[in-house]
């Protein structure tokens, strides 16, 4: 009798008849220590296997970056809120300097930004 585990990547068929490949993977603990499981769906089995392997390798190395929708503006606001022991004029100068970035690029998800986008701006 075989004790081989079942393949975690499932073949699914959408309501339109399209075949897709889906897997659920544990991304590690959330900040509140609960499990963080994510579902990923791909057009081909090869893509699904490659992404699953990448996630597992990154998680084991400790370099996994969990996908998030935090925008550039939200990141700037959070960073400014975290500045402590600074004079009010310094905080105001930081806010004034970053306002241009926030106005121009604030709507973009931070993880979707690219080095070339920042250079161009």
Wavefront OBJ file of the C-alpha trace (Angstrom):
o trace
v 0.000 0.000 0.000
v 1.368 3.410 -0.990
v 1.685 6.225 1.541
v 2.263 8.872 -1.125
v 0.499 12.165 -0.459
v -2.133 13.416 -2.839
v -1.074 16.208 -5.219
v -1.941 19.564 -3.531
v -2.603 21.215 -6.909
v -6.190 20.604 -7.977
v -7.533 20.782 -11.513
v -10.720 22.828 -11.607
v -13.129 23.730 -14.382
v -14.753 27.155 -14.301
v -18.380 27.821 -15.174
v -17.220 28.854 -18.665
v -15.492 25.508 -19.168
v -11.937 26.822 -18.781
v -9.493 24.478 -17.007
v -7.437 26.099 -14.214
v -5.106 24.803 -11.502
v -5.496 25.812 -7.861
v -3.652 25.219 -4.624
v -3.963 26.437 -1.056
v -0.768 27.018 0.880
v 0.147 28.098 4.385
v 1.981 31.441 4.175
v 3.045 31.431 7.831
v 1.459 33.002 10.875
v -0.418 36.297 10.800
v 0.628 39.013 13.252
v -2.091 37.779 15.630
v -0.563 34.245 15.443
v -3.447 32.724 13.429
v -2.741 30.702 10.282
v -2.515 32.613 7.030
v -3.632 30.375 4.193
v -3.847 31.725 0.647
v -5.431 30.307 -2.480
v -3.634 30.654 -5.831
v -5.085 29.851 -9.254
v -3.136 29.548 -12.525
v -3.876 28.785 -16.164
v -1.350 25.948 -16.451
v -0.119 23.186 -14.188
v 3.468 24.260 -14.872
v 2.791 27.797 -13.605
v 1.043 26.467 -10.502
v 3.890 24.061 -9.667
v 6.526 26.776 -10.192
v 4.752 29.274 -7.933
v 4.081 26.688 -5.224
v 7.755 25.649 -5.264
v 8.855 29.292 -5.070
v 6.578 29.983 -2.088
v 7.811 26.894 -0.233
v 11.473 27.772 -0.894
v 11.021 31.421 0.135
v 9.154 30.395 3.282
v 11.908 27.952 4.305
v 14.619 30.617 3.692
v 12.618 33.206 5.613
v 12.372 35.532 2.605
v 8.678 35.074 1.793
v 6.897 38.381 1.211
v 3.162 37.932 1.651
v 1.134 39.731 -1.045
v -0.542 42.899 0.238
v -2.547 45.741 -1.231
v -0.909 48.529 0.827
v -0.607 51.612 -1.354
v 2.321 54.023 -1.506
v 0.215 56.646 0.314
v -0.689 54.232 3.128
v 2.978 53.266 3.543
v 4.044 56.923 3.687
v 1.325 57.732 6.223
v 2.295 54.770 8.395
v 5.975 55.728 8.215
v 5.210 59.343 9.192
v 3.019 58.182 12.101
v 5.910 56.073 13.373
v 8.357 58.984 13.634
v 9.001 59.631 17.335
v 11.177 62.070 19.254
v 11.359 64.511 16.367
v 10.684 68.202 16.475
v 7.347 69.210 14.942
v 9.183 71.179 12.248
v 11.093 68.042 11.198
v 7.902 65.986 10.934
v 6.308 68.790 8.914
v 9.329 68.901 6.559
v 9.129 65.129 6.045
v 5.396 65.358 5.325
v 5.889 68.260 2.898
v 8.691 66.433 1.081
v 6.686 63.233 0.716
v 3.437 64.973 -0.309
v 4.568 65.113 -3.962
v 5.235 61.360 -3.977
v 1.961 60.672 -2.220
v -0.027 62.830 -4.662
v 1.604 61.347 -7.767
v 2.090 57.670 -6.823
v -0.109 57.263 -3.748
v -2.752 55.137 -5.482
v -0.281 52.442 -6.633
v 0.060 49.285 -4.523
v 3.551 49.408 -3.024
v 4.403 45.838 -4.093
v 3.505 46.688 -7.701
v 5.933 49.607 -7.854
v 9.119 49.118 -9.833
v 12.574 50.633 -9.665
v 12.152 52.111 -13.163
v 8.849 53.722 -12.138
v 10.586 55.467 -9.220
v 13.498 56.573 -11.431
v 11.135 57.956 -14.068
v 9.170 59.877 -11.503
l 1 2 3 4 5 6 7 8 9 10 11 12 13 14 15 16 17 18 19 20 21 22 23 24 25 26 27 28 29 30 31 32 33 34 35 36 37 38 39 40 41 42 43 44 45 46 47 48 49 50 51 52 53 54 55 56 57 58 59 60 61 62 63 64 65 66 67 68 69 70 71 72 73 74 75 76 77 78 79 80 81 82 83 84 85 86 87 88 89 90 91 92 93 94 95 96 97 98 99 100 101 102 103 104 105 106 107 108 109 110 111 112 113 114 115 116 117 118 119 120 121
